[in-house]
């Protein structure tokens, strides 16, 4: 059976300084992300055993665990590529990401309004969670989602294209309890080329349900 693997970082630990220090990147990727990969694989093994034995007493917990760990793996895999030491600013046509810029303006009114909404959604997550810019395939628009843990409060069928990790392990060693300062700083390292590529790929997918 296929298993999930921890992807390599697309840069070295120090590439996102001063926004995120190397120690956070190392711990976040090598320990926290790795734990979600292991959790997803372990849960798949337990589900296989449940199928073989037709023992379904733990099915609710196993399905919840799979959603948690697999979503954590997926979001982190996007997160690493959403950032670059040469990023920041806003998507502009002259940089080859005009389609994304137009979609943001159409969906939110302006880049400034979008930035304010994603910042607030990320910074005000209760407990652990994410702020996510997602493509909604039924309407063909972009939406912001405030994701609890890794999988809660998500619109079914949406495709995440830009994710801000608002779990404490993403920032506490550097920003202490100032989550909003971390989210504000994140805008300096957004890789708009990666976000634009994900947007283009999401648009090419067939909607899961008819509008």
C-alpha positions as CSV (number, residue, x, y, z in Angstrom):
1,X,0.0,0.0,0.0
2,X,1.3,3.5,-0.9
3,X,2.5,5.5,2.1
4,X,2.9,9.3,2.6
5,X,6.4,10.7,2.8
6,X,7.9,13.9,4.2
7,X,8.8,16.2,1.3
8,X,12.1,17.9,1.3
9,X,12.2,21.7,1.9
10,X,12.6,23.7,-1.3
11,X,15.2,25.9,0.5
12,X,17.6,25.7,3.5
13,X,16.6,26.4,7.0
14,X,17.9,30.0,7.0
15,X,16.2,31.0,3.7
16,X,13.3,32.8,5.2
17,X,15.2,34.9,7.7
18,X,14.4,37.3,9.4
19,X,10.7,36.5,9.0
20,X,11.2,32.9,10.3
21,X,14.4,31.9,12.0
22,X,16.2,28.6,11.1
23,X,15.4,26.8,14.3
24,X,11.6,27.2,13.7
25,X,11.9,25.9,10.2
26,X,13.9,22.9,11.2
27,X,11.7,21.9,14.1
28,X,8.5,22.7,12.2
29,X,9.5,20.6,9.1
30,X,11.6,17.8,10.6
31,X,9.5,17.2,13.8
32,X,5.9,18.6,13.4
33,X,5.3,17.9,9.7
34,X,7.0,14.5,10.0
35,X,4.7,13.6,12.9
36,X,1.6,14.3,10.6
37,X,3.1,12.0,7.9
38,X,3.7,9.3,10.5
39,X,0.2,9.8,11.9
40,X,-1.4,9.4,8.5
41,X,0.5,6.3,7.7
42,X,-0.2,4.7,11.1
43,X,-3.9,5.4,10.8
44,X,-4.0,3.9,7.3
45,X,-2.4,0.7,8.7
46,X,-5.0,0.6,11.5
47,X,-7.8,1.1,9.0
48,X,-6.4,-1.8,6.9
49,X,-6.4,-4.0,10.0
50,X,-10.0,-3.0,10.8
51,X,-11.1,-4.0,7.3
52,X,-9.3,-7.3,7.5
53,X,-10.8,-8.2,10.9
54,X,-14.1,-6.5,10.2
55,X,-13.6,-4.8,13.6
56,X,-15.2,-1.4,13.4
57,X,-15.4,-0.3,17.1
58,X,-12.8,2.4,16.5
59,X,-13.9,3.6,13.1
60,X,-15.0,7.1,14.3
61,X,-11.7,7.9,15.9
62,X,-9.7,6.4,13.1
63,X,-11.5,8.5,10.4
64,X,-11.0,11.6,12.5
65,X,-7.3,10.8,13.0
66,X,-6.9,10.3,9.2
67,X,-8.5,13.6,8.4
68,X,-6.4,15.4,11.0
69,X,-3.0,13.9,10.1
70,X,-3.6,13.8,6.3
71,X,-4.8,17.4,6.2
72,X,-1.8,18.5,8.3
73,X,0.5,16.8,5.8
74,X,-1.2,18.4,2.8
75,X,-1.4,21.9,4.2
76,X,2.3,21.8,5.3
77,X,3.3,20.5,1.9
78,X,1.7,23.6,0.4
79,X,3.0,25.9,3.1
80,X,6.7,25.3,2.4
81,X,6.3,26.1,-1.3
82,X,4.1,29.2,-0.6
83,X,7.1,30.9,0.9
84,X,10.4,32.2,-0.5
85,X,13.1,34.5,0.7
86,X,12.6,36.6,-2.5
87,X,8.8,36.9,-2.1
88,X,6.4,39.5,-0.7
89,X,4.6,42.4,-2.0
90,X,1.5,41.7,-4.1
91,X,0.8,39.7,-7.3
92,X,1.2,42.0,-10.3
93,X,0.7,41.5,-14.0
94,X,4.3,42.6,-14.8
95,X,5.5,39.7,-12.7
96,X,3.5,37.2,-14.8
97,X,0.8,36.6,-12.2
98,X,-1.8,38.9,-13.6
99,X,-4.6,36.2,-13.7
100,X,-4.2,35.7,-9.9
101,X,-4.2,39.4,-9.3
102,X,-7.4,39.8,-11.4
103,X,-9.1,36.9,-9.5
104,X,-8.2,38.4,-6.1
105,X,-9.6,41.8,-7.2
106,X,-12.8,40.2,-8.6
107,X,-13.4,38.0,-5.5
108,X,-12.5,40.5,-2.8
109,X,-12.8,43.9,-4.3
110,X,-9.0,44.7,-4.1
111,X,-5.8,43.2,-3.0
112,X,-5.9,45.4,0.2
113,X,-9.3,44.0,1.2
114,X,-8.2,40.4,0.5
115,X,-5.0,40.9,2.6
116,X,-7.0,42.4,5.5
117,X,-9.4,39.4,5.4
118,X,-6.8,36.7,5.3
119,X,-4.7,38.4,7.9
120,X,-7.6,38.7,10.3
121,X,-8.8,35.1,9.6
122,X,-5.3,33.8,10.3
123,X,-4.5,35.9,13.4
124,X,-7.9,35.3,15.1
125,X,-8.0,31.5,14.8
126,X,-9.1,30.2,18.2
127,X,-6.4,27.7,19.4
128,X,-4.7,26.0,16.5
129,X,-5.5,26.5,12.8
130,X,-4.8,28.1,9.5
131,X,-5.8,31.0,7.3
132,X,-6.3,29.8,3.8
133,X,-6.9,31.3,0.4
134,X,-8.8,28.7,-1.6
135,X,-10.3,28.2,-5.0
136,X,-14.0,27.3,-4.9
137,X,-14.8,25.3,-8.0
138,X,-18.5,25.5,-8.1
139,X,-18.6,29.4,-8.3
140,X,-15.1,29.7,-9.8
141,X,-14.2,32.3,-7.2
142,X,-11.5,32.7,-4.5
143,X,-12.6,32.5,-0.8
144,X,-10.8,32.8,2.5
145,X,-11.2,30.0,5.0
146,X,-10.4,30.0,8.7
147,X,-9.4,26.4,9.2
148,X,-9.5,24.9,12.7
149,X,-6.8,22.3,13.5
150,X,-6.1,21.1,10.0
151,X,-9.5,20.1,8.7
152,X,-12.3,21.9,10.5
153,X,-14.5,24.6,9.1
154,X,-13.6,23.8,5.5
155,X,-15.9,24.2,2.5
156,X,-16.1,20.8,0.7
157,X,-14.3,20.8,-2.7
158,X,-12.3,23.9,-2.2
159,X,-8.6,23.8,-3.3
160,X,-6.1,25.6,-1.0
161,X,-3.6,27.8,-2.9
162,X,-2.1,30.0,-0.2
163,X,-1.9,28.9,3.5
164,X,-0.8,30.7,6.6
165,X,0.1,28.4,9.5
166,X,-1.3,29.9,12.7
167,X,-0.4,27.0,15.0
168,X,1.9,28.1,17.9
169,X,4.7,25.8,16.7
170,X,5.0,27.9,13.6
171,X,6.0,31.1,15.4
172,X,6.2,30.8,19.2
173,X,10.0,30.5,19.5
174,X,10.4,33.8,17.7
175,X,7.2,35.8,18.1
176,X,6.1,34.4,21.5
177,X,2.4,35.0,21.9
178,X,2.1,37.7,19.2
179,X,0.4,35.7,16.5
180,X,-0.7,38.8,14.7
181,X,2.9,40.0,14.3
182,X,3.9,36.7,12.8
183,X,1.0,36.8,10.3
184,X,1.8,40.4,9.4
185,X,5.4,39.3,8.7
186,X,4.3,36.4,6.6
187,X,3.3,38.7,3.8
188,X,7.0,39.5,3.3
189,X,7.8,35.9,2.1
190,X,4.7,34.9,0.1
191,X,5.7,33.2,-3.1
192,X,3.2,34.6,-5.6
193,X,4.6,32.5,-8.4
194,X,3.7,29.4,-6.5
195,X,0.3,30.7,-5.6
196,X,-0.4,31.7,-9.2
197,X,0.6,28.2,-10.4
198,X,-1.7,26.6,-7.9
199,X,-4.6,28.9,-8.9
200,X,-4.1,28.0,-12.6
201,X,-4.0,24.3,-11.8
202,X,-7.1,24.5,-9.6
203,X,-9.1,26.3,-12.3
204,X,-8.3,23.4,-14.7
205,X,-9.9,20.8,-12.5
206,X,-13.4,19.6,-13.1
207,X,-15.9,20.8,-10.5
208,X,-16.9,18.1,-8.1
209,X,-20.6,19.0,-8.4
210,X,-22.6,20.9,-11.0
211,X,-23.3,24.6,-10.2
